[in-house]
Amino acid sequence: MKNRAFYTGKPLFLGLAVAGLIGGVLVISSFIRVADNSFLCSLGGIKGGRGGDDSTTLIQLQAILHYATSNVVPQQSLGEIRVSFDVLQSLPPCNFLVFGLGHDSLMWASLNARGNTIFLEEDPKWVQTVLKNAPNLRAHHVQYRTQLSQADNLLSTYRSEPDCSPSKSFIRGNIKCKLALTGLPDEVYDKEWDLIMIDAPRGYFAEAPGRMGAIYSAAVMARNRKKSGVTHVFLHDVDRKVEKTYAEEFLCRKNLVKGVGRLWHFEIPPAANASGGSGEVSNSEILSIELK
Ligand SMILES: C[S@@+](CC[C@H](N)C(=O)[O-])C[C@H]1O[C@@H](n2cnc3c(N)ncnc32)[C@H](O)[C@@H]1O
């Protein structure tokens, strides 16, 4: 009896199920159409660039996919990353210059998704590798003029090269000052950077470029800032002698606002502010600022 009831009831059951399914699809698709015109549209949808809303951007979605499916995580610890994270959260979409491409690049770009994030990378092959997986990142290959092995000599001789004087404060075309990064794309010189992350180039073997030029150039760019506010400079690997010494020389202890793990965070005021607003700073004043 049970079986017969099942068989006799099956066509009716199937009919009801199919009708229910079609009804469901019609209801859902009409909701999607209505939502498309009102609710979802009013949220702004997915955006790939700068915008004035809170919707998720394409680069953020790509970052979620990437980090959800990758075993490789950024080298900075959570505590170190949080220092820059907090600053990025506190600012409107901003100009963010990052030395080095790495496993953290998608993260930095998506934490500043509506801003302008640019990466500078020494290794052209590594640029290709990273961009193959994350084509929306904006990265440039950069050639450095220094080697880590020259760090001590550059530090003890830069003051005798007039074009290295912070009062001259120029990077673009400053061939005579070896610490100035002269091979950057124009966009890097033309913009004022709100955040500068120095986690490259490599500085752990004698022939590597070292971070001397990146630190010096970041300091000059920050001091040249015309916009209001400070430049946030983050320097990683300050447990190493060169990073620490150059940071103390050019970014200055008095501008150091936070240190977590191997990361230092500096807030560098424009030179105009540091010198009381005139924009002109004497050499002795600069040296005393640098050596504090
Ligand atoms: C000191 S590492 C910092 C990496 C970054 N903070 C991260 O979390 O991935 C920076 C430099 O190392 C090099 N590099 C990093 N990962 C690499 C890789 N997987 N293969 C080749 N070079 C790499 C690149 O030249 C890069 O600019």
The ligand as an ORCA input file, in Angstrom:
! r2SCAN-3c Opt
* xyz 0 1
  C      62.696     42.377      1.403
  S      61.429     41.805      0.410
  C      59.986     42.291      1.266
  C      58.860     41.503      0.813
  C      57.485     41.933      1.261
  N      57.458     42.717      2.446
  C      56.600     40.720      1.409
  O      55.911     40.594      2.392
  O      56.599     39.917      0.494
  C      61.445     42.906     -0.900
  C      62.171     42.504     -2.140
  O      62.511     41.144     -2.162
  C      62.378     40.625     -3.479
  N      61.422     39.509     -3.428
  C      60.484     39.318     -2.519
  N      59.854     38.140     -2.718
  C      60.435     37.581     -3.784
  C      60.255     36.355     -4.481
  N      59.345     35.465     -4.096
  N      61.027     36.106     -5.524
  C      61.963     36.992     -5.916
  N      62.187     38.169     -5.283
  C      61.433     38.461     -4.240
  C      61.880     41.737     -4.356
  O      62.959     42.303     -5.053
  C      61.322     42.724     -3.353
  O      61.419     44.052     -3.755
*
